[in-house]
């Protein structure tokens, strides 16, 4: 019997993010509490820029955007807010700005963490191999592969994972 396998990837649907951003921009332009504070959200190249005249309003814009992302099925783990991952608006003249970018792919250090987790806590017949920015998991038993998927869904990881090419 041939080995069964699947790939672990971390990809963000840019169309869904764009739709969520447009919905958030529409809500921000019509909501009463955002009137007169210069609140906005928009694409700036590959980054998403949120602006307002105070730190609290900028965080409120982020909250509206995150709510729209969750409703569209996009994981909040796919947003990157700079170095520490904590959203902190920065003063820029008379306004506060918050930049966020989208994470695509699994970094080498996260891939090693996931691979170690599978080795330590997963079934013994399962092998994980890092291939670029994704992982290939193989085993003779499909039940073991499903067990690995349950394990990874329950684990608290820094990346949003999807499982593809299940064979």
HUWO-V765970 format. One record per residue. N is the residue number from 1. RES is the residue in one letter. PHI is phi as a letter, one per 30 degrees, with the letter a starting at -180 (999 if undefined). PSI is psi as a letter, one per 30 degrees, with the letter a starting at -180 (NA if undefined). D_CENTER is the distance of its C-alpha to the mean C-alpha in Angstrom with 1 decimal. Layout:
N & RES & PHI & PSI & D_CENTER
N & RES & PHI & PSI & D_CENTER
This chain:
1 & X & 999 & k & 36.5
2 & X & d & l & 33.6
3 & X & d & k & 30.4
4 & X & c & l & 27.4
5 & X & a & l & 23.9
6 & X & a & l & 20.3
7 & X & c & k & 17.4
8 & X & c & j & 14.1
9 & X & b & l & 11.5
10 & X & b & j & 7.9
11 & X & b & k & 8.1
12 & X & c & k & 6.8
13 & X & d & j & 9.9
14 & X & d & e & 11.1
15 & X & d & e & 14.0
16 & X & d & e & 12.2
17 & X & d & e & 10.4
18 & X & d & e & 14.0
19 & X & d & e & 15.6
20 & X & d & e & 13.7
21 & X & d & e & 14.6
22 & X & d & e & 18.2
23 & X & d & e & 18.5
24 & X & d & e & 17.5
25 & X & d & e & 20.0
26 & X & d & e & 22.6
27 & X & d & e & 22.4
28 & X & d & e & 22.6
29 & X & d & f & 25.6
30 & X & c & f & 27.4
31 & X & d & k & 26.8
32 & X & d & e & 29.7
33 & X & d & f & 28.1
34 & X & c & g & 26.5
35 & X & d & k & 29.9
36 & X & i & g & 31.3
37 & X & c & g & 28.5
38 & X & i & h & 27.2
39 & X & d & k & 23.7
40 & X & a & l & 21.6
41 & X & b & k & 18.2
42 & X & a & l & 18.1
43 & X & d & k & 16.8
44 & X & b & i & 18.4
45 & X & i & b & 18.2
46 & X & c & f & 14.6
47 & X & c & l & 13.7
48 & X & c & k & 13.6
49 & X & c & k & 16.5
50 & X & c & k & 17.5
51 & X & b & k & 21.2
52 & X & a & l & 23.8
53 & X & d & f & 27.1
54 & X & b & l & 26.0
55 & X & d & e & 23.2
56 & X & d & e & 23.2
57 & X & d & e & 23.0
58 & X & d & e & 20.1
59 & X & d & e & 18.1
60 & X & d & e & 19.4
61 & X & d & e & 18.0
62 & X & d & e & 14.5
63 & X & d & e & 15.2
64 & X & d & e & 16.3
65 & X & d & e & 13.3
66 & X & d & e & 10.9
67 & X & d & e & 13.6
68 & X & d & e & 13.6
69 & X & d & e & 10.0
70 & X & d & e & 10.6
71 & X & d & f & 13.9
72 & X & c & g & 12.7
73 & X & i & g & 10.5
74 & X & c & k & 7.0
75 & X & d & k & 4.7
76 & X & d & f & 4.8
77 & X & d & f & 3.2
78 & X & d & f & 1.3
79 & X & c & k & 4.8
80 & X & b & k & 7.6
81 & X & c & h & 10.9
82 & X & j & a & 13.3
83 & X & d & e & 15.0
84 & X & c & f & 14.7
85 & X & i & g & 11.3
86 & X & c & k & 13.5
87 & X & d & j & 13.9
88 & X & b & j & 17.5
89 & X & d & k & 19.3
90 & X & c & k & 21.9
91 & X & d & k & 25.3
92 & X & b & i & 26.3
93 & X & i & b & 29.9
94 & X & c & g & 30.3
95 & X & b & l & 26.7
96 & X & c & k & 23.5
97 & X & b & k & 20.4
98 & X & b & k & 16.8
99 & X & c & k & 14.8
100 & X & b & k & 11.0
101 & X & b & l & 9.7
102 & X & c & k & 6.9
103 & X & d & k & 6.2
104 & X & b & k & 8.0
105 & X & i & l & 10.0
106 & X & c & k & 10.7
107 & X & d & l & 12.7
108 & X & e & e & 16.3
109 & X & d & e & 16.2
110 & X & d & e & 13.3
111 & X & d & e & 15.1
112 & X & d & e & 18.3
113 & X & d & e & 17.0
114 & X & d & e & 16.0
115 & X & d & e & 19.3
116 & X & d & e & 21.3
117 & X & d & e & 19.9
118 & X & d & e & 21.0
119 & X & d & e & 24.3
120 & X & d & e & 25.1
121 & X & c & f & 24.2
122 & X & d & l & 24.0
123 & X & e & k & 27.2
124 & X & d & f & 29.5
125 & X & d & f & 29.8
126 & X & c & k & 26.2
127 & X & c & k & 25.4
128 & X & c & k & 22.1
129 & X & b & k & 22.2
130 & X & d & k & 19.8
131 & X & b & j & 20.0
132 & X & i & c & 18.4
133 & X & c & g & 14.6
134 & X & b & l & 14.8
135 & X & b & k & 17.0
136 & X & c & k & 20.0
137 & X & c & k & 21.3
138 & X & b & l & 25.0
139 & X & a & l & 27.7
140 & X & d & f & 30.9
141 & X & c & k & 29.9
142 & X & d & e & 27.4
143 & X & d & e & 27.5
144 & X & d & e & 26.3
145 & X & d & e & 23.3
146 & X & d & e & 22.5
147 & X & d & e & 23.0
148 & X & d & e & 20.5
149 & X & d & e & 17.8
150 & X & d & e & 18.9
151 & X & d & e & 18.8
152 & X & d & e & 15.2
153 & X & d & e & 14.0
154 & X & d & f & 16.1
155 & X & d & k & 15.1
156 & X & c & j & 13.1
157 & X & c & l & 10.8
158 & X & d & f & 8.4
159 & X & b & l & 6.0
160 & X & d & k & 5.0
161 & X & c & k & 8.5
162 & X & b & l & 10.7
163 & X & c & k & 14.5
164 & X & b & l & 16.6
165 & X & h & h & 20.3
166 & X & d & j & 21.7
167 & X & b & NA & 25.4
